[in-house]
């Protein structure tokens, strides 16, 4: 084989390799930061207000039906009205933990079980229900006739329960 023919074949091989393997293995594409995944370039941040507006629009006319009839894969709060369920998710869960919907859910595919935080929330809700329905009733002399705990009791707007106490003088 002649040297010129060998160089042409190597050039063709290299061109095919670039075409088959993709340019990203050989250097950044113009206009893209090096090392940035192209999928994240055009991806907009999650807009919770818009997602909730879209869900409210999707269930319009069904707000008073049980959530279990309106939404897919509802395992808790099935009997709660669908419109109220959205408010509970937004205020009771998301705000109490300082997160948005995608902390537990896959946006647009709310029924999916892809995130462990979804089951953790269910288990924590079961724990709170046990404390409210069983444990608190056993404590005598509470100042409230019907004491209740919820996510905010411990989490205070943080994903992990608040473990640090504020600096303050003891109350008498």
DAPEPE-V777869 format. One record per backbone hydrogen bond with DSSP energy under -1.0 kcal/mol. NH is the residue of the N-H (numbers start at 1). CO is the residue of the C=O. Records with the same first field share a line. If there is no record, write none. Layout:
BEGIN
NH: CO ; CO
END
This chain:
BEGIN
6: 2
7: 3
8: 4
9: 5
10: 6
11: 7
12: 8
13: 9
14: 10
15: 11
16: 12
17: 13
18: 14
19: 15
20: 16
21: 17
22: 18
25: 22
26: 23
32: 29
36: 33
40: 37
51: 47
52: 48
53: 49
54: 50
55: 51
56: 52
57: 53
58: 54
59: 55
62: 59
65: 62
67: 80
68: 78
69: 66
70: 66
71: 67
82: 65
83: 63
85: 81
86: 82
87: 83
88: 84
89: 85
90: 86
91: 87
92: 88
93: 88
94: 89
95: 90
97: 93
98: 94
99: 94
103: 100
104: 101
105: 101
109: 106
112: 109
118: 115
120: 116
121: 117
122: 118
123: 119
124: 120
125: 121
126: 122
127: 123
128: 124
129: 125
130: 126
131: 127
132: 128
133: 129
134: 130
135: 130
136: 131
138: 135
139: 136
155: 151
157: 96
158: 155
162: 154
END
